[in-house]
Amino acid sequence: MTGFLFASITIFAWGSWLAPSQQINFKNQQIKIFYVSISNLILAFVVGLFQGLDSITFENFWLPFIGGAIWGISGYFAFLATSGIGIARSVGIWSPMNMVVSIIWGVCLFGEFTQSSVSTIVLAIFSIIIIIAGILIIVFAKQKQEQSDIGEAQKAGRRLGLIGAIVAGVLWGSFIIPLRISSVSSWVAAFPMAIGIFASSAVLALSTRKSFALEKLSDYPRVALTGILWGIGNYACLKTLELLGTGKGYTIIQLNLAVNTLIGIFVFKEVDPKSKSARLIFGGIIISLAGVMILGNLN
């Protein structure tokens, strides 16, 4: 029961973390991820005080740090995606890709599935095909008016958003690899990881040479909430995997995809909820989730 409670926290935290800062007018996405990284770092430090920061040494610091640095770059591309094509499509693309990429890394680096039966391998390939099919439905789920009534700048923004979602999917499927190689506890590794997120985000933000000031005073707590929600989801995810196991736990928390989609369509009206485009996005996500559930429960 406790495992499902933590899974629920993860689903709603990761399903809503993008929403608070989605409509803030940032000068660029680098500054957005920088602010998110600050609140996540503060949360990780507070949690680390209770989990044992004294167990972090010079040797076991760097791998989680590198993983965090990759996450920070991933976050930048993710915000490019949500800015260009909205939350529903972005998460519908990058979330299933995360699992596919992580499985590929698992096979290549850790020999996962290499000792599996032929039927398991066939099911794995089948599930990946299902996931890719769902992603393609989401990518091409566009209303006719979306294609004809927007200017070239908006079309370019949407192309950039699509690229951002794909890159975020690849990188977020890869950032966990340094943490898996590291011997430090995931709970403790979260702090050097948060430092890595902050470091890469700071470099990205400073490279733009733009002012860090936001337009409204109320924008600061909203973007901070985005980082805090992601961090809460991250810790709840760790407890979920600990209590339910990696396959079952990771599969269940993918339901955050549905929460993100509902928020994107019904709160931000990224597409008309009654349109064919919305139905295709929902259908693509359901198909992808089916593939993720099969893949997540294979041994």
N, C-alpha and C positions, 0 to 999 in steps of 0.2 A: 504493500500500500504506500509506503514511504517513497519507494522508487517511482511510482506513478505520480506522486505529488511533485517530486522534483522534475519529472518529465513535463508535467503541466506548466510549471514555472518556466522551464526552458522554452516551451512552445509559445507561451504568451510574451515572454521577454524578447526572444529572437523574432517573434512574429510582429512585434510592434516597435522595435528599437529604431527603425528608420523614420517612423512617423513624426516624432516631435520636431525634428529639424528639417523635414522635407520641404517646407514652404518658406524657410528662411532665405533671404537674398544674400548669399555669400559672394564675395568677390571672385572666388574660384573654389574648386573642390579640394585643393590642397589645404586651404585654411580650414575648411570644414572638418577634414579628417584630423587636423592638428588639434582642434578643440575637443573632438571626440576622444582623442588619445589622452588628453590631460585628465579628464574625469575618469577614464578607465584606469589610468595609472594611480590615481588617488584611491580608488576602490581596491585595486590590487595590493597597494601598500597596507591598507587597513586590514584586509583579509590576511595578508602575509604576516602581520604582527601576531595573529592568533595561530597561524599554521606553522610558524617556525622559520623565520628568515635567516636565523643563524646557521641553518643547514646549507645555505647557498655558499658555494666556494667559487674561487676564480675559475676552476676547471669546469664546474657544472653550470656556470652562468651563461657561457657563450652560445651554446646550442639553442636554448630557449630564447635568448636574445635575437639570434638570427631568424628563428621562426617568427618572432614578433615583428622584426623588420620587414619580413615578407608579408605579414598580415597588414602592416601599415600601407604598403604599396598596393595590396589587394583592395584595401578600404578606399583608397583614392579612385581606383578604377570602378569600384562598386558605386561610388557617389557620382562618377561620370555617367554610369548606366542609369541610375535612378533619376538623374537630372534630364537625361535624353529620352528615355523610353518609359519612365515611371517605375514604381515599386513592383507592381504586379508582374510585368514582363521581366524585369531585371532579376528578381528573386526566382521566378519560374525558370530562368535560364541558368543562373549561376549555382543554385542550390543542388539540382540533380548532377550538374557537372562536377561539383565538389566530390561527390561520392565516387563517380566514375574515375576521376583523376587519382583519388586516394587509393582506389583498388588497383589501378595500373601501377602506382608506386609500390604498393604492397607486393605485387607479383614480381616486379623488377628488382626491388631492393631487399625484400624480406622473404621471398620464396613462397608467398601465400598462394594457395590454390594449386601449387605445383604437385602436391601429393593427393589432391582431391580426385574423386571418381569422375569418369567421363560424363555421367549424368549431371553432376554438380557444375562441371565446366560448361556444359551445354546450357544449363539454366543461367549461369553467370553471363554468358554471351547473349542469351535471349533477353535477359533483364536489361543489359546495357543497350541493346537495340530498341527496347521499349522506351527507355529513358531518352535516348536520342530522338526517337519519333515524337515523344511528348514535347521536347525542347523545340523541335522544328515547327510543330503546330503553333507554339507560343510565338516563335520568331515571326511567322508569316500571318499571325492573327491580326490583320489590320483592316480597318474599315476603309471603304472606297474614298470617303470624304477626307480621311486622314492623309491619303496619298495625293489628293488633288488640291486641297484647300490650304496647304501650308507652303511657306516660302522655301527658298533654297537653303537659307541659314538653318531653319528648323529641320529640314531633311538631313543636312550635314550633322546637326546635333543628334538626330536619331541614329544615324549611322555610327557616330562616335559612341553613343550609348550602347548600341548592340555590341560593338567591339569591346567596350568596357565590361559588359556583363560576361562575355566569353573569357576575357583575361582574368577577371575576378574569380570566375569558376575554376580556372586552371591554378591560379596562385593560392586560393583558399583551399584547394585540394592538396597543395604542396607544403603549406606552412607548418603542418603538423609533423612532417618528417623529421626535422631537427629535434623536436620534442620527444619523438619515439626513440631516437637514437640516444638521447640523454638519459641518464640513470636517475635523475632527480624526480621526486614526486610531482605529479601534474599540478597539485595544489600549490606547491612551492614554486614550481617553474612558471606559474602564471605571473609572478612578479617580474622576473627578468624578461619575460615575454612582453609584459606591458611596457617595460623600459624600451625594448626594441621597437614596439609600435610607436611610442613617443618619439624615439630618435629618428626613424625613417620619415615620420609625419613632419617633424620639425625641419628636416632637410628639404622635403618637398615644399613646405610652406615658405621657408626662407628663400628658396630658389626663385620664387615668383616676384619677390621684392614688392609685394603689395602690403598695404596696411592691414593689421590683424583686427582692427576695430570693426564691430558689427553695427548695423544700422540702428537697432533698438536695444535698449537695456534688457528687455524681456527675451531677446534672442539668446543671451548667454545661458540662462538656466535651461532653455529648451534644447540647445545643442549638448549641454552637459548631461541632460537626461538620456539622450541618445547613447552616449558612452556608458552611462551607468546601467541602462537596460541591457546593453550588449554584455557588459561585465557580469551582471546578475545571471543572465542566460548561460554564460560560460561556466560559472561555478555550479549552477544547477545541473548543467550538462555533465560535468565531472561526477557529481553525486549520482546522477541517473545511470551513467555507464558503470559506476562502481556497484550499484545496487541491482541493476537489471542485466548487466552484461553489455558488451560492446555492440553486438549484432542487434539484439532486441531493443536496447536503449537508443542506439543511433537511428534505428528505423522509426521508432515512435516520435522522436523529436523532429523528424522531417515534416510533421504536421504543421510546423511553423510556416511552411510554404502556403498553406491554406489561409492562415491568419493574415499574412502579408498580402495575399491576393485580395481578400475581402476588404482590407483597409485601402488598398490601391484603387479598387474599382468603386466601392460604395462610399468611402470617405473623401478621397481625393478626385473621384470621378475621372480617372485617367482614360477610361473608355465608358461609353454609355452602358450601364449595367444591363439594359435590355437588348443590347445589340448582338449581332452575330459574332463580332470580335470578342466580346466578353465571354460568350459561350465557348468559343474556341480556346480562349485562354484557360478557362476552367477545365475544359476537356483535356488540354495539353498537360495541365498540372496533375489531374487525376491519373492520366496515363503514366506520367513520370513518377508519381508517387507509387504506383503499382510496381513499376520496375525497381524503385528504390527498396520497397518492402521485400521483394523477392531477393534482391542482392544482399540486403542487410541480414537476412536470416540464413544465408548459405554458410556452410562450414568447410 
